[in-house]
Amino acid sequence: MADGTGTLVQVNPAAALLLKDAVPGASLRDAVPDWLASAHREAVAHGQLLAQDRRHAEALPPVSGRIAAHSFEAHPTAQRDGSVAWWLIDDTDRRNAEEALATERERTRFLAEASNVLLASLNTDRCMAATAQLAAEYLADVAVVVAPSSGGKLPVALAITGQDVIRTRVSADPSQLPGLSEALQGFPPVPSRWIDPAALPDWTVPQDFGGTIRSVVVTPLPGHGVPAGALILLRTTDHARFSENEEIFARLFAARAGAALSASRLYSEQSAITQTLMRDLLPPRLQRLNGVEISGGYRAAGAGERVGGDFYDAHPGSTPDDASLVVLGDVCGKGLDAAVLTGKIRNTLQALMPMADDHERMLQLLNGALLTSHHTRFATLVMASAQRTENQVRLRLTSAGHPAPLVIRMDGSVEEVPTHGTLIGALPTIEVRSVETVLQPGETCVLYTDGFTEARGGPLGDELFGDERLKHALAECAGMPGEAVVERIQMLASQWLRDGRRDDMAVIAISAPLTTHLSAVNGHTRGRYTA
């Protein structure tokens, strides 16, 4: 208790043990911390106001502060003689618990945010940069992410608090830094107290970094079965050394970062494998083969897919005078499973090219290959042998359960080639009927899959595009180059579908080339076609 002048009046035994200089008659300012002396002056002023006007009867709120290593909450009680009694309650444990809870909440929030940021990208470089930046902002002054050696060098992402991440590759021996070599192999981390900051290799500290490193933590980034790298955390002399609790928290963050890095690296590896395999599954680029114009177009059913169950291929004859073989087909199903079978069909047909002049024999052998396969899918095919003779193109067409080819004549008529046969991969034997036709200059034979005719859309959204609508569209393409015919029917099908669901679509146009000359040279007169 102290009077209005700030002189101690009474001190109980507990207060005397806590405050060694607190004795009756001593100045409060000399006996207690500043926060309590300042609060006493406010309490005295409040007591004087209370004596003058009873309406100001609100009780003074408690004040808080530290005495030595403990935290106290001080509650004032004004006396009638103007003195103030202070009751000090030790709330150290409560405050420590509150601070620990706040710290855990902040750490939980950070870990959740870190997980979202790290998993937002499956790009390994961006994931390494994000790991370094997050660690530098929250865990240390400098954070270095080191990936396993690649090509004899260590990929490194280095971040300083508040600065951009530096990406580099260094030729360095991980054993130069205690714990780094072990972390890259996935072994448990070396305690920070065992790591001498003076032993840090130059590449772990930015060249323009002005601080003095005081504490170092090296922890592994655990991946899926194999280590994803290591995280190096550096603190300067301006901050406290890493505590055991902070090291544990760094490992929790490292576990999330390692999982994200491992996922991104796995995705990159699978993406590279997929790209390699995809090159053999994608339809080939078509061009003129032995004097015959061949154009093609393909669209997979899914917006994000590049391959599917429809396919086409073209094989030139062994000599310029030989017929070229064109194949278009449709495997039952969609997506990658169907695309794998199309790859097998294309490879088998490639191997059977020496007997390309015998469509039925080729299809019989292909049918047998599919029946002995573990695939349970079937396919429809149409084959065309195209041979240039003078200005004409002679075609031999064979359908195996596939929609009949359509020929666009120069007069605008569209003829259906009456070839038919059994689908491939369903029955032990097949029967097919080949038909021959001739293309005059400017005429085109169109091979297509049922993705066009069975496309549902139109004004009502559920109407089939149909055979007649396709023939009418092709009739408008008379005299057009094969590439233009392909683009035209693809455009019409897309417009018909709008945003609706669709099947795979593949189309090939086989054209007899036109030779042209200009009947006038004024730049406006239309060229005259000559055979």
GILIN-V40813 format. One record per residue. N is the residue number from 0. PSI is psi in whole degrees, 0 to 359 (none if undefined). OMEGA is omega in whole degrees, -180 to 180 (NA if undefined). Layout:
[[N | PSI | OMEGA] [N | PSI | OMEGA]]
This chain:
[[0 | 139 | 179] [1 | 149 | -178] [2 | 187 | -176] [3 | 341 | 180] [4 | 358 | 180] [5 | 22 | 178] [6 | 134 | -180] [7 | 131 | -179] [8 | 320 | -176] [9 | 141 | 179] [10 | 121 | -180] [11 | 168 | -175] [12 | 322 | -179] [13 | 319 | 179] [14 | 325 | 179] [15 | 324 | 178] [16 | 326 | -177] [17 | 317 | -176] [18 | 101 | -172] [19 | 330 | -178] [20 | 5 | -177] [21 | 98 | 177] [22 | 149 | 179] [23 | 136 | -180] [24 | 343 | 179] [25 | 157 | 176] [26 | 134 | 180] [27 | 325 | -178] [28 | 328 | -180] [29 | 346 | -172] [30 | 337 | -175] [31 | 163 | 177] [32 | 160 | -176] [33 | 322 | -177] [34 | 327 | 180] [35 | 322 | 178] [36 | 319 | 179] [37 | 320 | 179] [38 | 327 | 179] [39 | 318 | 179] [40 | 320 | 178] [41 | 323 | 180] [42 | 322 | 178] [43 | 315 | 179] [44 | 321 | 178] [45 | 322 | 179] [46 | 321 | 178] [47 | 319 | 178] [48 | 324 | 180] [49 | 323 | 179] [50 | 329 | -179] [51 | 325 | -174] [52 | 111 | -176] [53 | 347 | 180] [54 | 337 | 177] [55 | 61 | -173] [56 | 10 | -180] [57 | 141 | 179] [58 | 145 | 178] [59 | 139 | 178] [60 | 156 | 176] [61 | 158 | 176] [62 | 159 | -177] [63 | 153 | 177] [64 | 181 | -178] [65 | 143 | 171] [66 | 114 | -173] [67 | 233 | -175] [68 | 4 | -175] [69 | 155 | 176] [70 | 139 | -178] [71 | 150 | 172] [72 | 121 | -175] [73 | 124 | -179] [74 | 123 | -178] [75 | 146 | 172] [76 | 113 | -178] [77 | 137 | 178] [78 | 163 | -178] [79 | 331 | -178] [80 | 8 | 178] [81 | 354 | 178] [82 | 166 | -178] [83 | 129 | 176] [84 | 133 | -179] [85 | 127 | 176] [86 | 116 | -177] [87 | 126 | -180] [88 | 124 | 179] [89 | 111 | 180] [90 | 28 | -178] [91 | 311 | -177] [92 | 318 | 180] [93 | 315 | -179] [94 | 321 | 177] [95 | 320 | 179] [96 | 319 | 179] [97 | 317 | 179] [98 | 319 | 179] [99 | 320 | 178] [100 | 317 | 179] [101 | 320 | 179] [102 | 317 | 180] [103 | 321 | 178] [104 | 319 | 180] [105 | 319 | 179] [106 | 321 | 178] [107 | 317 | 177] [108 | 317 | -180] [109 | 316 | -180] [110 | 321 | 178] [111 | 316 | 178] [112 | 318 | 180] [113 | 318 | 179] [114 | 317 | 180] [115 | 316 | -178] [116 | 315 | -176] [117 | 325 | -178] [118 | 359 | -178] [119 | 343 | -179] [120 | 141 | 175] [121 | 18 | 175] [122 | 123 | -174] [123 | 317 | -179] [124 | 316 | -180] [125 | 326 | 179] [126 | 319 | 176] [127 | 317 | -180] [128 | 318 | 179] [129 | 321 | 178] [130 | 313 | -180] [131 | 318 | -177] [132 | 317 | 178] [133 | 317 | -179] [134 | 321 | 180] [135 | 328 | -179] [136 | 328 | -171] [137 | 329 | -170] [138 | 332 | -172] [139 | 178 | 176] [140 | 328 | 177] [141 | 135 | 177] [142 | 134 | -179] [143 | 123 | 176] [144 | 126 | -179] [145 | 123 | 178] [146 | 160 | 177] [147 | 151 | -176] [148 | 137 | 178] [149 | 118 | -179] [150 | 30 | 179] [151 | 4 | 179] [152 | 157 | 179] [153 | 117 | 172] [154 | 131 | -174] [155 | 138 | 170] [156 | 121 | -174] [157 | 131 | -178] [158 | 139 | 172] [159 | 141 | -179] [160 | 124 | 177] [161 | 5 | -179] [162 | 166 | 179] [163 | 155 | -180] [164 | 141 | 177] [165 | 124 | 178] [166 | 133 | -180] [167 | 173 | 174] [168 | 131 | -175] [169 | 145 | 172] [170 | 100 | -174] [171 | 155 | 176] [172 | 114 | -178] [173 | 335 | -178] [174 | 351 | 177] [175 | 332 | 179] [176 | 118 | -179] [177 | 127 | 177] [178 | 341 | -176] [179 | 314 | 180] [180 | 319 | 179] [181 | 318 | -179] [182 | 321 | 180] [183 | 340 | 177] [184 | 0 | 176] [185 | 11 | 180] [186 | 159 | 180] [187 | 151 | -176] [188 | 151 | 174] [189 | 132 | 179] [190 | 144 | -176] [191 | 330 | -178] [192 | 345 | 180] [193 | 354 | -176] [194 | 123 | 180] [195 | 117 | 179] [196 | 333 | -180] [197 | 341 | -178] [198 | 4 | -178] [199 | 131 | 174] [200 | 155 | -177] [201 | 327 | -174] [202 | 348 | 180] [203 | 349 | -178] [204 | 127 | 180] [205 | 147 | -177] [206 | 323 | -177] [207 | 17 | -179] [208 | 123 | -174] [209 | 349 | -176] [210 | 163 | 175] [211 | 123 | -177] [212 | 129 | -178] [213 | 325 | -174] [214 | 144 | -177] [215 | 136 | 174] [216 | 131 | 175] [217 | 121 | -178] [218 | 143 | 180] [219 | 153 | 172] [220 | 95 | -175] [221 | 136 | 179] [222 | 200 | 179] [223 | 86 | 179] [224 | 330 | 178] [225 | 151 | -179] [226 | 141 | 178] [227 | 352 | -178] [228 | 201 | -180] [229 | 153 | 179] [230 | 125 | 177] [231 | 124 | 180] [232 | 132 | -179] [233 | 136 | 174] [234 | 144 | -179] [235 | 179 | -179] [236 | 346 | 179] [237 | 350 | -178] [238 | 159 | -180] [239 | 156 | 175] [240 | 160 | 177] [241 | 129 | 175] [242 | 167 | 179] [243 | 321 | 179] [244 | 322 | 179] [245 | 325 | 177] [246 | 320 | 177] [247 | 317 | 179] [248 | 322 | 178] [249 | 324 | 179] [250 | 326 | 176] [251 | 316 | 177] [252 | 318 | -179] [253 | 326 | 179] [254 | 318 | 179] [255 | 317 | 180] [256 | 319 | 180] [257 | 319 | 179] [258 | 318 | 180] [259 | 318 | 179] [260 | 319 | 179] [261 | 318 | 179] [262 | 318 | -180] [263 | 322 | 180] [264 | 320 | 178] [265 | 319 | 179] [266 | 318 | -180] [267 | 318 | 179] [268 | 315 | -180] [269 | 324 | 178] [270 | 319 | 179] [271 | 319 | 178] [272 | 317 | -180] [273 | 318 | 179] [274 | 320 | 179] [275 | 313 | 179] [276 | 326 | -176] [277 | 329 | -178] [278 | 328 | 179] [279 | 343 | -178] [280 | 336 | -178] [281 | 147 | 177] [282 | 145 | -178] [283 | 162 | 174] [284 | 124 | -175] [285 | 154 | 180] [286 | 189 | 178] [287 | 129 | 179] [288 | 116 | 178] [289 | 44 | 177] [290 | 4 | 180] [291 | 131 | 179] [292 | 124 | 180] [293 | 124 | 179] [294 | 149 | -179] [295 | 160 | 177] [296 | 145 | -178] [297 | 138 | 174] [298 | 125 | 179] [299 | 161 | -177] [300 | 315 | -178] [301 | 144 | -179] [302 | 328 | -178] [303 | 8 | -178] [304 | 149 | 178] [305 | 339 | 180] [306 | 161 | 180] [307 | 211 | -175] [308 | 346 | 177] [309 | 148 | -179] [310 | 163 | 170] [311 | 161 | 180] [312 | 158 | 179] [313 | 133 | -178] [314 | 119 | 179] [315 | 155 | 175] [316 | 161 | -176] [317 | 335 | 176] [318 | 161 | 180] [319 | 338 | -179] [320 | 349 | -178] [321 | 160 | 179] [322 | 144 | 173] [323 | 148 | -179] [324 | 127 | 177] [325 | 133 | -178] [326 | 135 | 173] [327 | 136 | -177] [328 | 172 | -178] [329 | 113 | 178] [330 | 140 | 177] [331 | 126 | 179] [332 | 181 | -178] [333 | 172 | 171] [334 | 198 | -172] [335 | 323 | 179] [336 | 316 | 179] [337 | 323 | -179] [338 | 326 | 178] [339 | 319 | 179] [340 | 324 | 176] [341 | 324 | 177] [342 | 320 | 178] [343 | 318 | 180] [344 | 315 | -178] [345 | 318 | 179] [346 | 321 | 179] [347 | 316 | 179] [348 | 324 | 177] [349 | 318 | 179] [350 | 335 | -178] [351 | 7 | -177] [352 | 329 | 178] [353 | 339 | 178] [354 | 34 | -177] [355 | 339 | 180] [356 | 354 | 180] [357 | 87 | -177] [358 | 316 | -176] [359 | 317 | 180] [360 | 317 | 179] [361 | 316 | -178] [362 | 325 | 177] [363 | 315 | -180] [364 | 321 | 177] [365 | 319 | 179] [366 | 316 | 179] [367 | 322 | 179] [368 | 322 | -180] [369 | 326 | -180] [370 | 329 | 179] [371 | 0 | 180] [372 | 158 | 177] [373 | 349 | 177] [374 | 142 | 179] [375 | 20 | -178] [376 | 160 | 174] [377 | 172 | -176] [378 | 155 | 170] [379 | 149 | -176] [380 | 154 | 166] [381 | 131 | -178] [382 | 143 | 178] [383 | 123 | 171] [384 | 120 | -175] [385 | 125 | -178] [386 | 128 | 179] [387 | 126 | 175] [388 | 109 | -173] [389 | 242 | -179] [390 | 1 | -179] [391 | 165 | 172] [392 | 119 | 179] [393 | 131 | -178] [394 | 136 | 166] [395 | 119 | -172] [396 | 136 | 179] [397 | 123 | 180] [398 | 136 | 174] [399 | 83 | -180] [400 | 15 | -173] [401 | 154 | 175] [402 | 141 | -176] [403 | 141 | 175] [404 | 155 | 179] [405 | 136 | -179] [406 | 127 | 178] [407 | 113 | 179] [408 | 164 | -178] [409 | 336 | 180] [410 | 3 | 178] [411 | 356 | 177] [412 | 153 | 179] [413 | 120 | -178] [414 | 139 | 175] [415 | 122 | -179] [416 | 120 | -171] [417 | 50 | 174] [418 | 146 | 180] [419 | 166 | 179] [420 | 182 | -177] [421 | 142 | 178] [422 | 163 | -171] [423 | 137 | 173] [424 | 10 | -178] [425 | 323 | -175] [426 | 155 | -179] [427 | 325 | 179] [428 | 155 | 179] [429 | 159 | 175] [430 | 133 | -179] [431 | 158 | 177] [432 | 121 | 179] [433 | 147 | 180] [434 | 140 | 178] [435 | 147 | 176] [436 | 167 | -177] [437 | 136 | 176] [438 | 123 | 173] [439 | 163 | -180] [440 | 130 | 180] [441 | 350 | 179] [442 | 153 | -173] [443 | 139 | 172] [444 | 129 | -176] [445 | 124 | 171] [446 | 134 | -174] [447 | 163 | 176] [448 | 165 | -175] [449 | 0 | 174] [450 | 334 | 178] [451 | 306 | -174] [452 | 333 | -179] [453 | 11 | 177] [454 | 127 | -179] [455 | 129 | -180] [456 | 232 | 180] [457 | 189 | -177] [458 | 323 | -178] [459 | 350 | 175] [460 | 353 | -177] [461 | 25 | -179] [462 | 137 | 179] [463 | 143 | 175] [464 | 316 | 169] [465 | 163 | -179] [466 | 317 | -176] [467 | 320 | 179] [468 | 323 | 177] [469 | 316 | 180] [470 | 319 | 179] [471 | 320 | 180] [472 | 321 | -180] [473 | 327 | 179] [474 | 329 | 179] [475 | 353 | -178] [476 | 13 | -178] [477 | 132 | 179] [478 | 354 | -179] [479 | 150 | 175] [480 | 157 | -178] [481 | 320 | 180] [482 | 321 | 180] [483 | 323 | 178] [484 | 314 | 180] [485 | 312 | -179] [486 | 323 | -178] [487 | 311 | -176] [488 | 331 | 174] [489 | 318 | 179] [490 | 315 | -179] [491 | 320 | 179] [492 | 319 | 179] [493 | 318 | 178] [494 | 324 | -180] [495 | 319 | -178] [496 | 326 | -171] [497 | 241 | -180] [498 | 14 | -176] [499 | 172 | 179] [500 | 148 | -179] [501 | 163 | 174] [502 | 172 | 172] [503 | 149 | 179] [504 | 127 | 176] [505 | 142 | -179] [506 | 143 | 175] [507 | 137 | 176] [508 | 122 | 177] [509 | 119 | -172] [510 | 147 | 170] [511 | 120 | -174] [512 | 149 | 175] [513 | 145 | 167] [514 | 136 | -174] [515 | 155 | 167] [516 | 160 | -180] [517 | 132 | 177] [518 | 350 | 175] [519 | 162 | -175] [520 | 26 | -180] [521 | 4 | 178] [522 | 354 | -177] [523 | 333 | -176] [524 | 136 | -178] [525 | 142 | 179] [526 | 152 | 179] [527 | 131 | 180] [528 | 136 | 175] [529 | 145 | 180] [530 | none | NA]]
